[in-house]
Amino acid sequence: MRKRSDLSQYSRFLSILGVATLFAALIVALLLPEIRIAAWGIMGLGIIIIISALIVDFQRVSTAVTSRRGRFSAGTTLMASIFLGIVLVTNGVSVETYHRFDTTRLSQFTLTDQTKGVLANLSTPVKAILFFVPSKDQYGLTVYADSLLAEYKQLKPDLLTIQTVDPDQHPDMARQYDITQYQTVVFESGKRRRQVLPSEIIQFDAQGNPQSVEAEHAFTSAIMEVTGVAQKKVYFVTGDGEAEIGGEYSSVLQGLHDDLYVVDTINLITTPNIPDDCAALVLAAPQTALSAGEVDTISNYLKSGGQAMILTDPNFPDGLEQIVSQWGVDLVNGTIIDEASSVAPRKDMPLVTSDRDFFGQSMGLPLTTYFPDAIAIVPKPNAPFAMEPLVYTTASGYLKKNYDPNKDPVYDPTQDLKGPVSIGVVIAAEPDNANPQAKLTRLIVIGDSDFANNEHFSQVNNGDLFLDSVNWLASETQLITIHRIAMPFRRMALDPDKTNFINYSSLAIPPLVVLLVGAVIWWYRR
């Protein structure tokens, strides 16, 4: 009798040890999947221990199983084991064979084949930093960007890292990445960085209301750019005596290469079409008249949502005025004089500080630039496009119509143009076609080309102005064509009374319903 009791205790100990071993195997499999073979080994050991426990006290186990109560318990145990086995097998299959179903109408949780191809070929680590402040996110970009990047990470979990940073709590990191807007996403790989601004994700209508949201173009393009798969391309127009990137603009060429741009030239007489990969077109001070074909090519490119920078000098050739006048500005010949702010002793070399610089004001940068022998870029009254002065003189500046460099300039109110005078303007306009995917037309016109030549490029911030202008022009240019429908921006417009009703009813009605159901059940049972 004592011997059987000892065997029962020994069997019970082995059973507990076997179950504990199985649990240990399960924990190892979940927490340390890289040593899955060890987990299977531990599981096998647990099964052997349990079988040993059954063999040690086989008579008692046999009696318990063959009795009426044992048969009932065995049947219940068998059904529970089958159910548990089905659950375990189903989960095991789902882990090994993973698939998700996107039932949204616009497939907002399904990446396009182009993006999947880019991620499949990704071989270098990429970090996405979301400089988001949810309390200041009026368009819901926080949730949208998080969800979209989660889809990216599903395809490349080992190479894509996502980090969310509050720029208000971490201003040092915001300064490190030159963040000037909330809800900006920065993609980084090695020393390469690319910002995706909210304006590249949200499309607005003519009244400035949000119309649709689409970020896959910008995100995939940014990943291609920072990993070196593709780079944005800047084309310089040649054929009419323009500044040469291999000559007086070689410093510009080096600066663009440092900013990861590919630079090429294009002759619009022999190549009357601007390539689709053009991120920015630069027309730097042509010396001879532009042909009708060149004017039409550049005009059509801008009308279809192109980005261009046009630089000119005094006595500009025919054709330039025809291009820029369509966008609400006039080129006015003469020489800009600024006696209050100029590079001494030359009063015909206006000096522009940050408070009169578009990029200095918008980015908070301490910029100083100057412009030798510049002409005026004058906005037309009631221009139909969004326009800002790029750089302009002080109120003491003016455009001298007949300037003699051998004489001190004197303002003549009868023929000179009183300041402040715009030396350059920034124009942003909706493309005049019905394509909802067309880019915003961006145009910069500067009444001087010498400020960026080799002599002046490295002086003060002249080079920065040129490169900042190219960056602004190319900021919305994507490196990949993605065919997907942009999600419409939906917002429920409620007055304060309806808003209060929804808030209070959602807080009060559910607990009241639970209390009412409980009271009814209590009264019925009583």
C-alpha positions as CSV (number, residue, x, y, z in Angstrom):
1,M,0.0,0.0,0.0
2,R,2.8,2.4,0.9
3,K,4.6,1.4,-2.2
4,R,1.6,2.4,-4.4
5,S,1.3,5.7,-2.5
6,D,5.0,6.4,-3.2
7,L,4.5,5.6,-6.8
8,S,1.5,8.0,-6.9
9,Q,3.5,10.8,-5.4
10,Y,6.4,10.2,-7.8
11,S,4.0,10.1,-10.7
12,R,2.3,13.3,-9.5
13,F,5.7,15.0,-9.3
14,L,6.7,13.9,-12.8
15,S,3.3,15.2,-14.1
16,I,3.8,18.6,-12.6
17,L,7.4,18.7,-13.9
18,G,6.3,17.7,-17.4
19,V,3.6,20.4,-17.5
20,A,6.1,23.0,-16.2
21,T,8.6,21.9,-18.9
22,L,5.9,22.4,-21.6
23,F,5.1,25.9,-20.4
24,A,8.8,26.6,-20.4
25,A,9.0,25.5,-24.0
26,L,6.1,27.7,-24.9
27,I,7.7,30.8,-23.3
28,V,11.0,30.1,-25.0
29,A,9.3,29.8,-28.4
30,L,7.4,33.1,-27.9
31,L,10.2,35.2,-26.4
32,L,13.3,33.7,-28.2
33,P,12.1,32.7,-31.7
34,E,15.7,32.6,-32.9
35,I,16.4,29.4,-30.8
36,R,13.2,27.7,-31.9
37,I,15.0,24.3,-32.1
38,A,15.8,24.5,-28.4
39,A,12.1,25.2,-27.7
40,W,11.1,22.0,-29.6
41,G,13.7,20.1,-27.6
42,I,12.3,21.3,-24.3
43,M,8.8,20.5,-25.5
44,G,9.9,16.9,-26.4
45,L,11.5,16.6,-22.9
46,G,8.2,17.6,-21.3
47,I,6.3,15.1,-23.3
48,I,8.7,12.3,-22.3
49,I,8.4,13.3,-18.6
50,I,4.6,13.2,-18.8
51,I,4.6,9.8,-20.5
52,S,7.0,8.6,-17.8
53,A,4.5,9.7,-15.1
54,L,1.8,7.7,-16.8
55,I,4.0,4.6,-17.0
56,V,5.1,4.8,-13.3
57,D,1.5,4.8,-12.0
58,F,-0.1,3.0,-15.0
59,Q,-2.5,0.9,-12.9
60,R,-4.1,3.9,-11.2
61,V,-4.3,5.8,-14.4
62,S,-5.9,2.8,-16.2
63,T,-8.5,2.4,-13.4
64,A,-9.3,6.1,-13.5
65,V,-9.7,6.1,-17.2
66,T,-11.8,3.0,-17.5
67,S,-14.3,3.9,-14.7
68,R,-17.6,5.6,-15.6
69,R,-16.4,8.9,-14.2
70,G,-13.1,8.4,-15.9
71,R,-14.7,7.8,-19.2
72,F,-16.7,11.0,-18.9
73,S,-13.7,13.0,-17.8
74,A,-11.6,11.4,-20.6
75,G,-14.2,12.4,-23.2
76,T,-14.4,15.9,-21.9
77,T,-10.6,16.1,-21.8
78,L,-10.4,14.7,-25.3
79,M,-12.8,17.3,-26.7
80,A,-11.0,20.1,-25.0
81,S,-7.7,18.8,-26.2
82,I,-9.0,18.6,-29.8
83,F,-10.3,22.2,-29.6
84,L,-7.0,23.4,-28.0
85,G,-5.1,21.5,-30.7
86,I,-7.1,23.1,-33.5
87,V,-6.5,26.6,-32.0
88,L,-2.7,25.9,-31.7
89,V,-2.5,24.5,-35.2
90,T,-4.4,27.4,-36.7
91,N,-2.2,29.9,-34.9
92,G,0.9,28.1,-35.9
93,V,-0.2,28.1,-39.6
94,S,-1.1,31.8,-39.4
95,V,2.3,32.6,-38.0
96,E,4.1,30.8,-40.8
97,T,1.6,31.9,-43.5
98,Y,0.8,35.5,-42.8
99,H,-1.8,37.4,-44.9
100,R,-3.9,40.5,-44.4
101,F,-7.1,41.6,-46.1
102,D,-7.8,45.2,-46.9
103,T,-11.5,45.8,-47.2
104,T,-11.4,49.6,-47.5
105,R,-12.9,51.1,-50.7
106,L,-9.6,52.9,-51.6
107,S,-7.3,50.2,-50.4
108,Q,-5.7,52.6,-48.0
109,F,-3.9,49.8,-46.2
110,T,-2.5,48.2,-49.3
111,L,0.8,49.5,-50.8
112,T,1.1,49.8,-54.6
113,D,3.3,47.4,-56.6
114,Q,5.8,50.2,-57.2
115,T,6.4,50.8,-53.5
116,K,6.6,47.0,-52.8
117,G,9.2,46.8,-55.5
118,V,11.3,49.6,-54.0
119,L,11.0,48.0,-50.5
120,A,11.9,44.6,-51.9
121,N,15.1,45.9,-53.3
122,L,16.0,48.0,-50.2
123,S,19.4,46.9,-48.9
124,T,20.4,49.8,-46.6
125,P,18.8,50.9,-43.3
126,V,16.3,53.8,-43.5
127,K,15.0,55.8,-40.5
128,A,11.8,57.7,-40.6
129,I,11.5,60.4,-38.0
130,L,8.0,61.9,-37.5
131,F,8.2,65.4,-36.0
132,F,4.5,65.3,-35.0
133,V,2.5,67.2,-32.3
134,P,-1.0,65.6,-32.3
135,S,-2.5,68.6,-30.4
136,K,-1.5,70.8,-33.4
137,D,-2.5,68.4,-36.1
138,Q,-5.7,69.8,-37.5
139,Y,-5.8,67.4,-40.5
140,G,-5.2,64.1,-38.9
141,L,-1.8,63.5,-40.4
142,T,-0.5,61.8,-37.3
143,V,-2.7,58.7,-37.5
144,Y,-2.5,58.6,-41.3
145,A,1.3,58.7,-41.5
146,D,1.7,56.2,-38.6
147,S,-0.7,53.7,-40.3
148,L,1.0,54.1,-43.7
149,L,4.5,53.7,-42.4
150,A,3.4,50.7,-40.4
151,E,2.5,49.1,-43.8
152,Y,6.0,50.0,-45.0
153,K,7.6,48.4,-41.9
154,Q,5.5,45.2,-42.4
155,L,7.5,44.6,-45.7
156,K,10.9,45.6,-44.4
157,P,10.9,45.3,-40.6
158,D,14.7,44.7,-40.4
159,L,15.7,47.8,-42.4
160,L,13.0,50.4,-41.7
161,T,13.0,52.2,-38.3
162,I,10.2,54.6,-37.3
163,Q,10.6,57.2,-34.5
164,T,8.2,59.8,-33.4
165,V,9.6,63.1,-31.9
166,D,7.7,66.0,-30.4
167,P,9.7,69.1,-31.7
168,D,8.3,71.2,-28.8
169,Q,9.8,68.8,-26.2
170,H,13.0,68.2,-28.2
171,P,13.9,71.5,-29.9
172,D,17.5,70.5,-30.2
173,M,16.6,67.6,-32.4
174,A,14.2,69.8,-34.4
175,R,17.1,72.2,-35.0
176,Q,19.4,69.3,-36.0
177,Y,17.0,68.3,-38.7
178,D,16.1,71.9,-39.8
179,I,12.4,71.4,-38.9
180,T,10.3,74.5,-39.7
181,Q,6.8,72.9,-39.8
182,Y,4.9,70.6,-37.5
183,Q,3.9,67.2,-38.9
184,T,7.1,66.9,-41.0
185,V,8.5,63.5,-41.8
186,V,12.3,63.1,-42.3
187,F,13.7,60.1,-44.0
188,E,17.4,59.4,-43.3
189,S,19.9,56.9,-44.5
190,G,23.6,57.4,-43.7
191,K,24.4,61.0,-44.4
192,R,21.4,61.5,-46.8
193,R,18.2,63.2,-45.6
194,R,14.9,64.1,-47.2
195,Q,12.1,66.1,-45.6
196,V,8.5,65.4,-46.5
197,L,6.4,68.5,-45.6
198,P,2.6,68.5,-44.9
199,S,2.1,70.4,-48.2
200,E,3.4,67.3,-50.1
201,I,0.7,65.1,-48.4
202,I,-2.4,67.3,-48.3
203,Q,-3.9,68.6,-51.5
204,F,-6.0,71.8,-51.1
205,D,-8.6,73.3,-53.4
206,A,-8.6,76.8,-54.7
207,Q,-10.2,78.2,-51.5
208,G,-7.5,76.6,-49.3
209,N,-9.7,73.8,-48.0
210,P,-8.2,70.3,-47.6
211,Q,-9.4,68.1,-50.4
212,S,-7.5,64.9,-50.3
213,V,-4.6,63.1,-48.6
214,E,-1.9,61.0,-50.3
215,A,1.6,60.3,-48.9
216,E,2.8,57.2,-50.6
217,H,4.3,59.2,-53.6
218,A,6.3,61.3,-51.2
219,F,7.4,58.6,-48.8
220,T,8.5,56.1,-51.5
221,S,10.3,58.9,-53.4
222,A,12.1,60.0,-50.2
223,I,13.3,56.4,-49.5
224,M,14.6,56.1,-53.1
225,E,16.4,59.5,-52.7
226,V,18.1,58.8,-49.4
227,T,19.2,55.3,-50.4
228,G,20.7,56.6,-53.6
229,V,18.4,54.5,-55.8
230,A,17.4,57.7,-57.6
231,Q,18.2,61.4,-57.4
232,K,16.4,64.5,-58.4
233,K,17.6,66.0,-61.6
234,V,18.1,69.7,-62.4
235,Y,18.3,70.8,-66.0
236,F,20.1,74.0,-67.2
237,V,18.9,75.4,-70.5
238,T,21.7,76.0,-73.1
239,G,21.8,77.2,-76.6
240,D,21.2,81.0,-76.2
241,G,24.4,82.1,-74.4
242,E,23.2,81.1,-70.9
243,A,25.6,80.8,-68.0
244,E,27.5,77.6,-68.3
245,I,27.6,75.1,-65.4
246,G,31.1,74.0,-66.5
247,G,32.3,77.6,-66.6
248,E,31.1,80.6,-64.6
249,Y,28.5,78.5,-62.8
250,S,30.9,75.7,-61.8
251,S,30.4,76.6,-58.1
252,V,26.6,76.2,-58.6
253,L,27.3,72.7,-60.1
254,Q,29.4,71.7,-57.1
255,G,26.7,73.0,-54.7
256,L,24.0,71.0,-56.4
257,H,26.1,67.9,-56.4
258,D,26.7,68.4,-52.7
259,D,22.9,68.6,-52.2
260,L,22.6,65.2,-54.0
261,Y,21.1,66.5,-57.3
262,V,22.0,65.2,-60.7
263,V,22.7,68.1,-63.0
264,D,22.3,68.0,-66.8
265,T,21.9,70.5,-69.7
266,I,19.2,70.7,-72.3
267,N,19.0,72.5,-75.6
268,L,15.3,73.3,-76.2
269,I,16.0,73.9,-79.9
270,T,17.2,70.4,-80.6
271,T,15.1,68.8,-77.7
272,P,11.8,70.6,-77.7
273,N,10.4,68.5,-74.8
274,I,11.4,68.8,-71.1
275,P,12.1,65.3,-69.7
276,D,9.7,63.9,-67.1
277,D,12.5,63.5,-64.6
278,C,13.1,67.2,-64.4
279,A,12.9,68.3,-60.8
280,A,13.8,72.0,-61.6
281,L,14.6,73.8,-64.8
282,V,17.1,76.7,-64.7
283,L,17.2,79.4,-67.4
284,A,20.3,81.4,-66.4
285,A,20.5,84.8,-68.3
286,P,20.2,84.0,-72.0
287,Q,22.1,86.5,-74.2
288,T,20.2,86.0,-77.4
289,A,16.5,86.0,-78.2
290,L,14.6,82.8,-77.4
291,S,12.9,81.2,-80.4
292,A,9.1,80.8,-80.4
293,G,9.6,77.1,-79.9
294,E,11.7,77.6,-76.8
295,V,9.1,80.0,-75.4
296,D,6.3,77.6,-76.0
297,T,8.2,74.6,-74.5
298,I,9.0,76.5,-71.3
299,S,5.5,78.0,-71.1
300,N,3.7,74.6,-71.6
301,Y,6.1,73.0,-69.0
302,L,5.1,75.6,-66.4
303,K,1.4,75.4,-67.3
304,S,1.5,71.6,-66.7
305,G,2.8,72.0,-63.2
306,G,6.6,72.5,-63.8
307,Q,9.2,74.1,-61.7
308,A,11.6,76.7,-63.1
309,M,14.0,79.4,-62.0
310,I,14.6,82.2,-64.5
311,L,17.6,84.6,-64.0
312,T,18.1,87.7,-66.1
313,D,20.3,90.7,-66.3
314,P,19.9,94.3,-67.7
315,N,19.0,94.4,-71.4
316,F,17.4,91.0,-71.4
317,P,16.7,89.4,-74.8
318,D,13.3,88.8,-76.4
319,G,11.3,85.9,-75.1
320,L,11.9,86.2,-71.4
321,E,9.2,88.8,-70.9
322,Q,6.8,86.7,-72.8
323,I,7.3,83.7,-70.5
324,V,7.1,85.5,-67.2
325,S,4.3,87.9,-68.0
326,Q,1.9,84.9,-68.2
327,W,2.6,84.5,-64.5
328,G,1.8,88.0,-63.3
329,V,5.2,89.7,-63.4
330,D,7.0,92.2,-65.6
331,L,10.8,92.6,-66.2
332,V,11.7,96.2,-65.9
333,N,15.1,97.3,-67.3
334,G,17.4,99.6,-65.4
335,T,19.7,99.2,-62.4
336,I,18.6,98.8,-58.8
337,I,20.2,101.3,-56.4
338,D,19.9,101.1,-52.6
339,E,21.7,103.8,-50.8
340,A,20.5,102.5,-47.4
341,S,21.7,98.9,-47.9
342,S,24.4,98.2,-50.4
343,V,27.9,96.7,-50.7
344,A,30.1,99.8,-50.2
345,P,31.2,101.7,-52.2
346,R,28.9,100.3,-54.9
347,K,25.4,101.6,-54.5
348,D,24.3,99.6,-57.5
349,M,25.0,96.4,-55.5
350,P,22.0,96.2,-53.1
351,L,22.5,94.2,-49.9
352,V,19.5,92.1,-48.7
353,T,19.3,90.9,-45.1
354,S,17.1,88.2,-43.6
355,D,14.1,90.4,-43.0
356,R,13.9,91.0,-46.7
357,D,14.5,87.5,-47.8
358,F,11.8,84.9,-48.5
359,F,13.8,82.0,-47.1
360,G,15.2,84.0,-44.3
361,Q,11.7,84.8,-43.1
362,S,10.1,81.5,-43.7
363,M,12.9,79.4,-42.3
364,G,14.3,81.8,-39.7
365,L,17.8,81.7,-41.2
366,P,20.3,84.6,-40.9
367,L,20.8,85.1,-44.6
368,T,22.6,88.0,-46.3
369,T,22.8,88.3,-50.1
370,Y,23.8,91.0,-52.6
371,F,23.1,91.5,-56.3
372,P,25.4,93.3,-58.8
373,D,23.6,95.3,-61.5
374,A,20.1,93.9,-60.9
375,I,16.9,94.8,-62.7
376,A,13.4,95.0,-61.1
377,I,10.9,92.2,-61.1
378,V,7.5,94.0,-60.8
379,P,4.3,92.1,-59.9
380,K,1.3,93.1,-62.1
381,P,-1.7,94.5,-60.3
382,N,-4.3,91.9,-59.3
383,A,-2.1,88.9,-60.4
384,P,-4.1,85.7,-60.2
385,F,-1.4,83.6,-58.6
386,A,0.1,83.3,-55.1
387,M,3.2,85.5,-55.2
388,E,5.8,86.6,-52.6
389,P,8.9,88.8,-53.0
390,L,12.0,86.6,-52.9
391,V,14.4,89.5,-52.1
392,Y,13.8,93.2,-52.2
393,T,15.4,96.5,-51.4
394,T,14.7,98.9,-48.5
395,A,12.3,101.7,-48.9
396,S,15.3,103.9,-49.9
397,G,16.0,101.7,-52.9
398,Y,14.8,102.5,-56.4
399,L,15.3,101.4,-60.0
400,K,17.5,103.8,-61.9
401,K,16.4,103.9,-65.6
402,N,19.6,105.5,-67.0
403,Y,22.4,104.6,-64.6
404,D,25.9,105.9,-65.3
405,P,28.5,104.1,-63.1
406,N,30.8,107.0,-63.4
407,K,28.4,109.3,-61.6
408,D,26.7,109.2,-58.2
409,P,23.1,108.1,-58.8
410,V,20.3,110.5,-57.9
411,Y,16.7,109.4,-57.7
412,D,14.5,111.0,-60.5
413,P,10.8,110.8,-59.6
414,T,9.8,111.4,-63.2
415,Q,11.3,108.2,-64.6
416,D,12.8,106.1,-61.8
417,L,10.8,103.4,-60.0
418,K,10.5,104.1,-56.2
419,G,11.3,101.3,-53.7
420,P,11.1,99.0,-52.1
421,V,11.8,97.2,-55.3
422,S,11.6,93.4,-55.8
423,I,14.8,91.9,-57.1
424,G,13.2,88.5,-57.2
425,V,9.7,86.9,-56.8
426,V,8.4,83.5,-55.8
427,I,5.3,82.3,-57.6
428,A,3.1,79.3,-56.8
429,A,0.1,78.5,-59.0
430,E,-2.4,75.7,-59.6
431,P,-1.8,74.0,-63.0
432,D,-4.4,74.9,-65.5
433,N,-5.4,71.4,-66.4
434,A,-8.0,68.9,-65.0
435,N,-5.4,66.4,-63.7
436,P,-5.8,66.1,-59.9
437,Q,-2.4,64.5,-59.7
438,A,-0.6,67.4,-61.4
439,K,2.0,69.2,-59.4
440,L,1.8,72.8,-58.2
441,T,3.5,75.1,-60.6
442,R,6.5,76.8,-59.0
443,L,8.4,79.7,-60.5
444,I,11.2,81.9,-59.2
445,V,12.3,85.0,-61.3
446,I,15.4,86.9,-60.2
447,G,16.6,90.1,-61.9
448,D,20.3,89.1,-61.6
449,S,22.4,86.1,-62.6
450,D,25.8,87.4,-61.4
451,F,25.1,86.8,-57.7
452,A,25.5,83.0,-58.3
453,N,28.6,83.0,-60.5
454,N,32.0,81.8,-59.3
455,E,33.0,85.2,-58.1
456,H,30.0,85.8,-55.8
457,F,28.6,82.3,-55.1
458,S,30.7,81.8,-51.9
459,Q,30.3,85.3,-50.7
460,V,27.9,85.8,-47.7
461,N,24.8,83.7,-48.5
462,N,24.6,84.1,-52.2
463,G,25.1,80.4,-52.8
464,D,22.6,79.5,-50.1
465,L,20.0,81.6,-51.9
466,F,20.5,79.8,-55.2
467,L,20.5,76.3,-53.6
468,D,17.5,77.1,-51.3
469,S,15.6,78.3,-54.5
470,V,16.3,75.0,-56.2
471,N,15.3,73.0,-53.1
472,W,12.0,74.9,-52.9
473,L,11.3,74.3,-56.6
474,A,12.1,70.6,-56.4
475,S,10.5,70.0,-53.0
476,E,7.3,68.4,-54.4
477,T,8.9,66.5,-57.3
478,Q,8.5,62.8,-56.9
479,L,11.0,60.2,-58.1
480,I,8.4,57.5,-58.8
481,T,5.0,57.3,-60.5
482,I,2.4,55.6,-58.3
483,H,-1.1,54.9,-59.6
484,R,-3.4,55.1,-56.7
485,I,-6.4,57.2,-55.8
486,A,-5.8,59.9,-53.2
487,M,-8.1,59.5,-50.2
488,P,-10.7,62.3,-50.0
489,F,-10.4,64.5,-46.9
490,R,-13.5,63.8,-44.8
491,R,-14.5,65.9,-41.8
492,M,-17.8,66.0,-40.0
493,A,-18.9,69.6,-39.6
494,L,-20.8,70.1,-36.3
495,D,-22.0,73.1,-34.5
496,P,-21.2,73.4,-30.8
497,D,-24.5,72.0,-29.6
498,K,-24.2,68.8,-31.7
499,T,-20.6,68.5,-30.5
500,N,-21.6,68.7,-26.9
501,F,-24.4,66.2,-27.4
502,I,-22.0,63.6,-29.0
503,N,-19.5,64.1,-26.2
504,Y,-21.9,63.9,-23.3
505,S,-24.1,61.1,-24.8
506,S,-21.0,59.0,-25.4
507,L,-20.0,59.4,-21.8
508,A,-23.4,59.0,-20.1
509,I,-25.5,56.7,-22.3
510,P,-23.4,53.5,-22.1
511,P,-23.2,53.4,-18.2
512,L,-26.9,54.3,-17.9
513,V,-27.8,51.4,-20.3
514,V,-25.8,49.0,-18.2
515,L,-27.4,50.2,-15.0
516,L,-30.9,50.0,-16.5
517,V,-30.3,46.4,-17.7
518,G,-28.9,45.5,-14.3
519,A,-31.9,47.0,-12.5
520,V,-34.4,45.1,-14.8
521,I,-32.6,41.8,-14.2
522,W,-32.5,42.4,-10.4
523,W,-36.2,43.3,-10.3
524,Y,-37.2,40.3,-12.4
525,R,-35.2,37.9,-10.3
526,R,-36.6,39.4,-7.1
